[in-house]
Amino acid sequence: MNQVAPGNAVAKRPYEGADGNLPIKRRLRASTQAQARSVPIPASATAAAGTEASRPTDNICPEEAEQSPTLLQVAQPPVVQPPVVLPPAPYPSPISPFTSTPPGIPVSPPSATGEDDRFIDLSSSYLSPEVVIEEVQGAAYSGTFPVLAEDQQQEKCAAGEKDVQTPATQQGIEGLKIWAKRRQGLCDALPYFKAHQGSLYTVNLVPFGLLIAREARSRDQFDGQVIITSVGGGRVRDEDSGQMIRVQDQEENRSLKSLRRCNDERIPIAVIAGDDHPHYPVKPPRPYCVLDFFQVTDIWAEKQVYLNKDACRVWCVRLEKIDLHSPSWWDPSMTTLSSDDVQQRSHSEAQTCRLCAESSKVIYTQGWTCLNHKCSSFLQTEGIDMDFNALQYTSTFISERTPFVGPLPSLVPPLPSEDLLNSSHGSEKIFRVGIVCPDCGCCSSRRSWAAWECENCDYRLPGRMSQYPKDLLGKERLEFEMATTRMRKRNGLVNEPVALRIDSACVVSRTLDVGGKYTATQYLLPGENDDKVGSVTVLHANEAICSGRNGPHEIFDELCTQDIGLRRNPVTRNGAKTEVWTRHFAKNWGAPYKFAVTVQSKAFDEAPPSILKAIHRMLWAGKTAARTAKEWLSERGEQNPVPEGNVVFNELLSLGYMEDDRISYHDDGEKELGPTVATLSLGCPAIMSFRPKKKANIKTSAPPKGPTGEYGEVLSLPLFHGDLVVMHGTGIHKLYDHKVDPQGARRFALTCRYIDPATMSSKEDQDAAITKGTIPADSFQKYAYDGHDSDPEEA
């Protein structure tokens, strides 16, 4: 049982410096200037846990316990510390991604291996990234983001993207400052809660946010100033009832360790309530509502019996609201306490067990029991187990109040400042986070490439996306090339000119001349019968190509400074409060492309010049790659050479990536698609990787391994600004998945396909594919491309 230190022994907050200021820990990227860090990590956290990555922990929900006054001694009741008036915080909103870092904050040291951890380690399997706010890089730009002729608000309403509601305060919920419709918005907007799964968010074993929701027991407490719940983790789904239950004792997991630290070091923790909590004191006003900052006062073990099974140990925690002087919006009685009220509150009597000599409070109406889970008299009365599921907490235990000493951070994170907006490029990871709407309090994810938009009302904050400097692109490329040299060495490919990983047991490669100023590398991937089922061709760009008329530099600059409607879209549980959005921004052009993510599509005759310039380059690249691959397969005597197929593309999917965005493993194997897919890569470098699908029977040098039975990568390639990649052959899409990991702060990927209208199920879709997918005739005069680049002055 952890208790507040008696008397004046109030623990010092771990992130309070000698001068009273609260430093914020962060790390800098070498390529840019530092601006901010979102979460104030206690200095002691890094010493205790090294550079452990931020991660969410297990669910928090309630379970049960017992006591027994058999062999005991009466201890003195704890001394109550007089309440202290909270001083104003000596820093502006310290746990926001949009605050400036105080001077003198140390930069995190390099990794132990000496590797630059900005680049992907190809020896590791891909993991979906946690959404963690980090630092900001600085630059210089001011101005607004121009918008193409389009009524975006009408488009959003037509797509069902907004459900406009009135602010919470107008619905009689006075005091509710922050709420969310969706968990994604909650995690994107709040620096103190990033747990997309689970209920406790910690950094280096320091808890910052706690979500209480559905998994609550009958005796759990949820009132205006006290919350009692159980520590999550360890539940399994019962096959008969479908309920989540415990079948074994709960160990002292990460959640428990972090909450103990919260108790010992008096760290405030923000608490959020889900609308499915069974003990909500009022009708839940929103799906997720931020309550306030709380402190942990007690942690103890109980036992719980689930569905008449064996009793299991579970850990419980009691939390008190820190600001007792202000009413709680979720408390119907709107109770407040003065300093005198807190002083006069009685505390539970503590008694010492004669068997283990541990002191435990009297917290149950059934009487005292030892709360030391290692003691033989744990939850017993006179040697007999208590009725675990019938335990009830005493009113004295619930009504205890504990003073809190020290400043509190702001519950509402601020919007990005003008200085920050004007000193950055707009695509650094700091701008990937969400905001709390200043008009209605709704936590809103960054869904639009061009701006932050409230998910509830019409508030809109332009993102000020600037033109990305060429020297920064060059620096990102140089750093990436240095990292790829190390990767090749690590993978035993010192003499390999291009690939970062290649399984020579099944993949063959060659370099070839395709005419013009391009150099090209071509790879053949195997099928299930030792045949080759398709090719991957990379057409490598150089400065002459990139700077040519209608070239990659020109297209990239246009995409940087125009709003073409790039947006994040739901990828799972569309419409639910647990809806998850993509890690990239998308807009489709031409024939509608229906895949796992629904993306709005516009006709080619509505497309901006940047899109039309790109599609003409890819028409040439697709035909060139298909022709040369067919010739090579024929030269090799392959029994089933891949046909050239239809490379008269009628669709283009444009994707935008901010820093740390990516697209995980997927294929382009929809039945409507032709065999050829071409991509123009613009901006920062990227790594494109291929691996066989789990059900494919591909003879690789290493068999599938691990519990998932997934293959390793058979081919990984670096992509640079201006490069063209062509995947040719239906077998590639049928047997292989691929992913792309950008390695910088801004990238666009423009990908062309042919979608066969005859394969579409409805006449409406067929007509849309033909009408929208027709490339404007005048673009052939303006932007036609044959691989030979001219200087801009030759236009």
N, C-alpha and C positions, 0 to 999 in steps of 0.2 A: 504494500500500500504506500503510494507516494503522497506526501502531504506538503503543504506550504511550510517553509521554515518558520518556526515561532519567533516571536519577538522582533528584533530588528534584522534578523538574518534573511533579508530579501535578496534573492539571487540577482546578479547583474545580467542584463540582457546581453546575449552573446554578440550582437552587432552594434553595441554602444561603445564608441571609442573613448579614449582618455579625455578628449575635449568635448564629449557629449554629442559629437556628430555620429551619424550612422552611415558608415561606408557601404558601398554597393559593389559586390564582386562581379567581375566580368572578364572576358578575354578579348583581345583585339585580333583582327585579321591583319596580316602584314601588308595587304595591298591597299588599304585605305585608312582614313583617320577615324579615331574612335569618337563616339558621341554618347551612347547610353547603354545601360543594362536594365532589364526589366525587374529582376527580383533581388531584394536585398539579402544576400546570403551571409549569414553570420560568419565572422572571421574564423571562429573555432570550427566551423563546419568543414572547411577545406583541410584543416589540420587533421581532423578525425577521419575524413573520408577521401582525402586526396582529390582527384579531379573527376570523381564519379559523375556521370551524366545525370541530368535531371530526369526523373522518371516518376510516373504515377505509381501509387501503391494500391493495396487491396481495398476492397469495399469496407465501409464502416457501417455496421448495422448491429442491432442489439441482441444479446444473449443473456444467460441467467446464472444465479449463484446462491450460496448459503452461509450459515454461521453456527457456532455452538458455544455457549458459556459454560464449558465444563471446568477446565483447570485454568483459572485466570487470575489476574491481579488488576485492580483498578488503577489506571494511570491518570495523571493530571490532565484536564482538558487543555487544548491548545490555546496559547495566548493570541488574542486577536490584535493584529496591527491596525492602528487607526487609518482610515482611508486617506489617501493623498489626492489632492486635486491634480489632475493630469495637466502638465505644462504643454504648451503648443509644440508641435513637432518642429525640430530645428532644421528641417529640410523640406522642400516642397514635394509632396507626393512621391516618396522614395521608391515605392515598388511599382513604378510605371515604366513601360518601355520608352516613353517619350520624355523622360527627365534627363538632365545632363548629369554626367558622372562627376562627383566631387574630385577636385585635384588630389594628386598623390595616391591614387588607387593603383596598386601594382598590376602589371600585366601577367597573365598566366604564363608559366614557363612552357617551353616546347615539350612535346610528348617524349616519353622515356626512350622511344626507339629512334628519336631524331627525325622521324618522318613528318611531313607536313600534313596534319590531319584534315586539311580542307579537301583532300583528294580521296577518292574511294579506294579502299583496299580490296583489290580484286580477289584476294584469297578468302574474303568473307562473303557469306551469302547476304542477299539483300534483305533488309528489314525496313518495314514502313517506319518513317521517322516520327518521333514524338514532336508535337508542336511546342517548341520551347523558344521563348523570346530571348534573344541574345543582344548583340551590340548593334550600333549604327556606324556606318561609314560616312564620312563627310565628303562634300564636293562643292560645286557652286552652280546654282541655277535659280532663276526666279521666273515666274510666269505661270500661265494657266495651261491646261491641257486642251487643245482644240478638238472639237467634236464634229464628226462628219454629219451631213444632213440626214438626220434621223430622229424621230421622236422616241428617245430611249424609255421615257416613262411609260408611254403607251405600250411599247414592246414588253416591258417588265410586267405590266398589269395583264397583258394578253397571255403572257407565259405563266401567270399565276405565281409570280415571285414574291408578291407582297400581300400582306393581310393587314391593311391599315387599321390601327386601333388608336384609341385615345390614350393619353398618358395615364399612368397608374394613379397619380394623385387626383385625376378627374373622375376616377371610379371609386372614390372614397377610401383609398388606401394611403392615407397620409403617412409620410415618412419612408415609403418604399422608394429607394434611390436607384437600385440596380436590379435588373431582372433579365431573363432570356427566354426566348421561345424554344431555342434548340441548344443542345449541349455543345455543339460545335461553336456557336456564337459565344457561349459562356467561356469556353476554354480559349478561344481566340482573343477575346477582349480583356480578360482579367489576368494580370500578371501573377496573381496569387492562387490561381486554380487552372492547371493544365492537364488534369486527369481525364482523358477522353474515355477511359475505362477505369473502374474502381472509384473510390470515394475520397481518398486522401492523397493530396498532392504534396510531395516533399522534394527538396533539393539537398543532397548530401545529408540525409537523415534529419533535416530541419523541416517541420511541417509548415505549410503556408495556407492551405485551404482544405476544407472538409465539406463534403456533400452528405447530408442525411436524407434518406429517401425510404423506399418501400420496405426494406428488410428491418422491421422494428418489432420488438417484443411488446407484450401487453404492459409490462411495468416500466418500459422506457419513458423518459421524461422529455417533454418539449413544451416549455412555457416561455414566458416573456424574458426570463433571465437565466434559466438553467436548462441544460440539455444533458440527458444521460442516454448513452447509446453503447453499442458493442463494437469492438474492433473487428474489421472484416478480414476475409481471407480464409481459405480452407473448406468452403462449402462445395458440395457436389449436388447434382440434380437427382432426386429420388425417382427411380424408374416407375413406381406405381402412382405416386401423387403428382409428380412433376415439380414438386417444391424443391427449393434450394435448402439443403440441410447439412448439418455437420455429422460426420460419422466417426471422427476421432478428435482427441484433444487438440486445441489450438496451441500452436507453439508460439514462442516469443518472436514474432515476425518483424519485418521492417516497419510496419505500421505502428506496432506497439513500441518499438525502440524509439521511433521519432516522436511519438506522443509522450513518452517518458522524458525525452529531452525537452519537449515543450513545457512539461510540468516543472522539471528541475531548473530550467533557465528562464522561466517566466516569459516565454515567447508567445506573442499574440497570434491567433489563428482565425482566419475568416471562415465563417460558417454559411453554407448555402443550403436551402431547403428545396427538395423536389415536391411537386404537387401530389405525389402518391404516398407521402408520409402519412401513416394512419392516425397520428396524434397531432396533426396540424391544429393549432389553437383557433384559427379562423378558416374560412373557406379560402383555399389556395388561390391567390389572385393571378398567378402566372405559373407556367411550367417549372421555372427555376427562379427563385428569389434569393438575393443576398441578404442575410440577416444583419450581421455586425461582426466585430472582432470579439472573440471569446478567449478565455484562458483555461488551461487544463488544471483542475484542482485535485482530482483523485483518479487513480488507476488501480483496479483490483481484478481478481479472477472470480468467476462464478462457474456454475455448471448448468447445463440445459439438457432437457430430454426432448428429442425430436421424434415424433410419430411413434411413440412407445419403444424407441430403440434405446441403446445404452446412453447414459449421461455423458456429455462431452464438456470439457473445460473450454470456457470462452473468456476473453478479456474485455473488460468494460471501462468506460471513461466518463467522467463527469466534467462538464464545461460550464463556466459562468461567463455571462456577458460582462465585458470590462467596463463599459460606460453605464453605470447604474443610475446616473442622474438624469438620463434622458429616457423618455418612454420608448418602448419597442413597438413598431408598427404592427407586428403580428400578435400583440397582447391585447385582448379585448378590454382588460381592465386598465391598460395604459399605466401600469405601476411604475413609480420611480422611487428611489431611495436617496435620502440625504446622507451626509457623512455620519450624523448621529444615529440614523436608522441602521447603518451598516455596523456601527460600533456596538449597538445594543443586541444585535443578532446573536443567538446562542449557537454553539458548535457541538457537534456530536461528541459524546464521551468516548475516550479511547481506553482500551483495556489490553493487557499484555498476556499472551498465551504462555503458560508455564512449561509447555512442551518444547516450543521453538523459540521462546523469548521475543517473538515479534509482536509489535503493537498493531492493533486493528481497531478501527472505529466501529461504533454501533450504528449500522446503516440500515438494518432490517427491522421491521415491526415484530418479527418472530424472536428477536433478541440477539445478543452478541454471539459471534462465532469467529474463529480464527480465519483470516482471509489470506493466509500464506499457503499457496497451493502445494508447497512441498511438505507441509506439516500433516501429520497423520490425523489431526483433528480438524482439518480444513472442511469448512461447511458442515460441521457436526454440532449437535447439541447432546451433551451427555453421552458421547460415543455413538450416536445414531445420526445417520444422514438426514439433513433437513429435506423438506419437500421442495426440490429445486424450482419447479415451475410455479410454486405458490408464493414465492418470496415477494415482499413488498418493501419499498424504501420508506424510512421514517420521514415524517414531516420536518424534523430537525435537520436531517441530512440534506433534504431538498432545499430548505430555507437558509442554509449557510451562505454567507457572502464573504468574499475574499478581496481585500484591496489590491489594486494593481499599481505598481510604481513604474513610471517611465512614459515616454512619448508613444503615440500611436501613428502609424502611417495613414494616409488617406484611403478611405474605402473606395472612392471613385477615382479611377486613373484619369489623368488629364488627356486632352487631345494633343496631337503633335503640334509643336510650337512653330511659329513663322520662321524662326531661325533654323530649326531642324528641317523644315520643308525646303527652305531656300539654300541650305548648305549640303543637300544630298541629291542623288540622282533619281530617287523615287522607287527603285526596285530593290534596294537593300532589304535584308530580312526584317528589319525593324518595321518596314511598311507593309509586311505581310500580316501583321497582327490586326485584330479587330479594334473597335472602339466602343465606348459606352456613349450612347446618343445623349447629347446635352439637352435635347428637348424632351425626350420621353423616358430616358434611362435604359433603353433596350440594348443589351449586349449584341453587337452586330459584327459578323465576320467581314473581312475584306473580300467581297465577291466580284467587284468590278475592277478591271485593270486600271481604269482611269481615276477612280475615286472610292472613298468610303461612303457607303449608303446604308442608312438605317433600315433594319429589317421590319420595322413597325410603322414608321412615319416617313415624311418626305425629306428629312434632313440629309444633306449631301455635302461631303467635304472633298474638294478636288485633291488628287494625289500629287499634282505637280510633276508628272513624269517628264524628265528632261532627255535631251539627246545624249547618248552614252559616248563618252570621249574615246577616240580611237587609240590614244596612248594607254588608256586603261584596258582596252581590249588587248593591246599588245602586251601589256604587263601580265594580264591573266594568261595569255598564251605562253609567254616565256616561263612563268612559274609552273604551268601545267606540263610543258615539255620537259622541264627538269624532273617533275614528279613521275612522268611516264618512263623516263630513263631508269629510274629506280624500280618502277613496277616491272619493266622487262627484265631487269637484272634479277629481281626476286623470283620471277616466273621462268628463269632460264632461257630467256629470249634475247640475249645480248646482241645477236646479229640480225634480229628481226627488224625490218625497216619501218613497219607500220603497226601491226597487231600488238596489243598488250597481253593477250592470252589467245592461244590457238592450239587446239587439240590436233596435232599432226597425224594422229591415228585415224582420223576420219575427215578432216578438213584439208583441202588443197587450195593453193593460192598462186597467183601470178601477177606481175605488173605488165601493163600494156599501154600502147600509144593509141589514144582515141582521137587524135587530131586537135588542132587549136592549141591553146596554152595549158590544157589540163594534163596532169599525170593521173594514172588510174591504177587501183589495186582491185583484183577480182578474186572472190572466194567461192568455192563450190561446197555445199553442205550435203551430207549423205542422207539417204532414206533408210528404210528398214530392211532393204534387200541388197545392201552394199552398192546401190546405185546412187547417182547424184540427182537430187530432186529440185535443185534451184541454186541461184547465185545471189551473192551480195557484192555489189560493185560500189566502190567509193571513188568519186571523181574529186581529186584534191585541187582546191583553189589556191591561187597565189595572189600577190598584191596586184599584178596586172589585171587579173580576172576580177578581183573585188572592186577595184577602182574604175573599171570600165563603165561605159554608158549602160544604164539600166541594170547595173551590177549589184552585187551583195551589199556594198557600202551604201548605195543609194536606197535600196529596198529597206535595209536595216534602219537608216535614219528616218525614213518615212513612217515605219512602224513605231519608232520611238516617239514620234511627235504627233501622231494622229490617234484618235480614239476609233478603232475599227470594231469596237463592241466585244472585246475579249472579256469573258466572264467565267468564274468557277461554277461548276454544275454538280448536282447531287450524283453520287456514285453508288450509294447504298441507302436503303430505308427512306426513299424519297417521300417527303411530306411528314415524316414522323419527327418527334422531338429529338430523336437520336440520329437524325439524318446526317450523313457524312459527305463532305464535298471533296472534289478533286484537289490535288496539289499543284494544279496548273490552271491557266485561264485559256478558254477556247472560244472559237467562232468558226462556223462552217460556211463554205461558199459553194455554189453550184448545186448539184443533185443532193437531196437530203441523204445524210449518212447516219443510219441507225445502228448503234452499237451499245455497249454497256452503259454509256453516259449519253443522255439526251442533250443535244446541242442545237440551238436555233440556227437555221440555215437561210442564207440570202442568195439571190441569183447572181451569176457572174456579171450581168449587166448593171448590177448595183455595187460591184466590188471597186475598191479604190485602186489606183495604179499599182501600188506595191504588190497586191495580190495578182494582178494580171501579168506584171513583169515576171513574177516568180513562176507562174504556171507555164509560161512559154519556155523558160529555162528547163523546167522539169519535163516538158514534152520532148525536148531534144535528149535529155539525160536518159529518160525511160527507153526511148527507141535505140539509143546507142548501147546501153547496157544489155538490153534484150538481144540485140543483134550479135554483139561480141560474145555473150554467154552461149548463144546457140552455136556459134562457130567453134568455140572451145570444146563444148560437149561433143560436137560431131568429130572434132579432131581426136578426142579421147576415146572415141568408139562407144560412147554410152548407148545402151540399148533403147532407152526411152528419153531422148533429148527433150528438154523443156521447150515448148513452142514459144514463139515470140509474143503471141497474145495481142490484146488490144491495149495500146498505150496512148490512145486518144482520150486523155483524161477528161472527166466531166465533173470532178469534185476536188475541193481543196480544203483541208482542215488546218486552220491556223492555231497554233498553241503558243502561249506566252509563259515564260518561266521567270519568276523573281528569284532572288537568292535563296538557296536551299529547297526550291521546288524541284519536282521530278515526276516521272511517270514510271510506274512499276511494271513488272512483267505482264505482257499481254500479247495478243496476236492480231493480225489483220485478216482473219479467216472467215469473215461473214460470207454467206452463200451468194450475196449479191455482187461481190467484188471480183474484179479481174485479177490475173496472176501477177501484175506489176504494180509496185508501190514505190513512189519516188519522194524523197525529202530533201529540202534545202535547209541547211543549218546556218543560223545567223546569230552572231553575238559571241558569248563566251564559249570556251571549249566544252565538250561533253564526252562521255563514254557510252558507247552503244554495245550492248552485250546480248548474246544469243545462247539459249540452252534448250535441249530437247524437252518436250512436254513429258510429264510423268508417265503417261500411258504409251509413249512412243518407244519402240524397240530399236534404239539406235546403238550401234556398237562404238562406244566411246572408250578412251583409254582408262577411264575410271567408272565403275558402275555406280548407279544411283546409291546414295547413302543417307543416313539420318532417319529419324522417325517418319519424316514425310515422304521419303523415297524419291526425292528430287534429284535430277541430274545437276552436275556442275556446269559452268559455262564452257562452251566449246569454242567460242569466238568472242573477243572483246576488242573494240576498235576505238581509236580516238577520232573525234570529229572536231573540225575547226571552222571558224567563220568562213562562209562561202562554199563549204564542201557540199557535194550532192551525193546522196546515198540511194541506191536502187536495189530493192529486194524483188527478185524475179522468180516466179514459179509457185504454183499453188501448194506444192509440197512443203515449202518453207513455212507457209502460214498454217498448214495442217499439223506439222510435226514439231514446230519450234515456237517458243515465246521469245520476245525481245523486250528490253527496257532501255531507258536513257537516263543518265545521271549528269545534269549540267554541273559545271565546275566553276561557276562564277556568279555574278550578280544580275545578269540579264541575258536571256536567250529566247529566240523565236525559232520554232520549227514549223515549216510550211510543207504539208504532205499531200500529194496528189494520188488519186485512185480513179479507176473506172468502175462505175456502178451500173450494172446492166439493168435497164428498165424492165426488160422482159421477165426478170426474176422477182419483181416486186409484186406483192399480193393484191394491192388495190390499184384501180385505174387512176385514182387521185395521185398516188405516189409515182406511178409511171409517167403521168403527164408532168408532174413537178420535176422529175429527173430530166426529162427532155427539155422542158422550158428553162428551168433554172440552170441546167448544166451546159447550155450552149455558150461557148466562148464568143464574146463580141467580135464581129468580123473586123472592125477597125483596129482591134488590138494586134492583129497579125501584121499590119503595116507598122504599127508603133513599136512592138516589143518582140517580134519574131527573133528566134535565137538559133544559131547553128554551131555554137562552141567556139566561135572566133570573136574575141572581144575587141571593141574599139574604144579609144579614149573618149572621155566625156565631151571634149572640144569638137569631136568629129560628128556630133549629133546634127 
